[in-house]
Amino acid sequence: MDMTTSIVDHTFRKDVRRCFDEQAYAIPARWLYDRRGSELFEDITELPEYYPTRTETGLLLDHGSDFASAIGKGRAVIEFGSGSSVKTPHLLRAIDPAAYVPIDISGEFLEHSAAMLQDDFPDLPVHPVEADFMRRVQLPDAVAELPKLGFFPGSTIGNMIARSSVDLLRSMRETLGIGSQLLIGMDRVKDRQVLLDAYDDSAGVTAQFSLNLLDRINRELDGDIPVGKFRHVAVWNDDYARVEIYLEAQDDVTFSIDGTSHSLAAGQRIHIENSHKFGLRDARLMLRAGGWTPLEDWSDERDYFTLILAEAHPYKHAP
């Protein structure tokens, strides 16, 4: 379903209503990525403070021959949450795949980015799939018999709590099958200020990205939230090793969503995103919990970011 059409995703409505009706004051981060949100996130990746994209791209460029040796040719590359697929060409050029399947929840954005990538790789079969990759995805018949490589860059895994991350890794395993590989990006724990700057940039683009969620609620759920009375807040939670993102009411506000009235007091926050950071041992443990056996990893010289290649081996019983 195209999230930018007048057809409202029922899960989006359910999650937003739970936030306010049950006073949970939290909305899953995946709803940040409508078409406008996806465009703003691409702008974020080019900001000087936002190191993850530059660092991961550098790893993809520097280790192409390593990927070719470890992955081999002829796999179908399945990218979960493909977005603009801006990093993908570096991987495709390195490993000579048999097909490419981008999966994204934003249909219109997916079609545009898939078409652009097809122009760059005219001989590569491209099969875009509009779906929520948090669940098992039915892949196109054209790649059913091909060996598969899952691609999950950007440390998107860090947006989820540990239980959800492991559940996602398990659903990826079900989507791709035994013997498949997964190349996944993991952002590392580092200096606190470096992290906060990356999620609260001086130009305010990340703030626009966060506030766009309220615009989306107004547009798709008949809301009248006074967006200008909220601000973007980023904090580091050391206990959970994560950056937490909130929308904070700057004044007492009253608004309606779907005809139901709600109020927030000045200073009250809505939790909209987490970005967990990982030690390398933590990352490997999480992959194993999700059914993936780490094979190799590549990090930049500052240990800011790591790409890990893992494989779905058959489950073993005790011990």
Stockholm file with secondary structure:
# STOCKHOLM 1.0

chainA/1-319         MDMTTSIVDHTFRKDVRRCFDEQAYAIPARWLYDRRGSELFEDITELPEYYPTRTETGLLLDHGSDFASAIGKGRAVIEFGSGSSVKTPHLLRAIDPAAYVPIDISGEFLEHSAAMLQDDFPDLPVHPVEADFMRRVQLPDAVAELPKLGFFPGSTIGNMIARSSVDLLRSMRETLGIGSQLLIGMDRVKDRQVLLDAYDDSAGVTAQFSLNLLDRINRELDGDIPVGKFRHVAVWNDDYARVEIYLEAQDDVTFSIDGTSHSLAAGQRIHIENSHKFGLRDARLMLRAGGWTPLEDWSDERDYFTLILAEAHPYKHAP
#=GR chainA/1-319 SS CCTTSSSCCHHHHHHHHHHHHTTCCBCCGGGGCSHHHHHHHHHHTTSTTCHHHHHHHHHHHHTHHHHHHHHCSSCEEEEETCTTCSSHHHHHHHHCCSEEEEEESCHHHHHHHHHHHHHHCTTSCBCCEESCTTSCCCCCGGGTTSCEEEEECTTGGGGSCHHHHHHHHHHHHHHHCTTCEEEEEEEBCCCHHHHHHHTSCTTCHHHHHHHHHHHHHHHHTTCCCCGGGEEEEEEEETTTTEEEEEEEESSCEEEEETTEEEEECTTCEEEEEEEECBCHHHHHHHHHHTTCEEEEEEECTTCSEEEEEEECCCCCCCC
#=GC SS_cons         CCTTSSSCCHHHHHHHHHHHHTTCCBCCGGGGCSHHHHHHHHHHTTSTTCHHHHHHHHHHHHTHHHHHHHHCSSCEEEEETCTTCSSHHHHHHHHCCSEEEEEESCHHHHHHHHHHHHHHCTTSCBCCEESCTTSCCCCCGGGTTSCEEEEECTTGGGGSCHHHHHHHHHHHHHHHCTTCEEEEEEEBCCCHHHHHHHTSCTTCHHHHHHHHHHHHHHHHTTCCCCGGGEEEEEEEETTTTEEEEEEEESSCEEEEETTEEEEECTTCEEEEEEEECBCHHHHHHHHHHTTCEEEEEEECTTCSEEEEEEECCCCCCCC
//
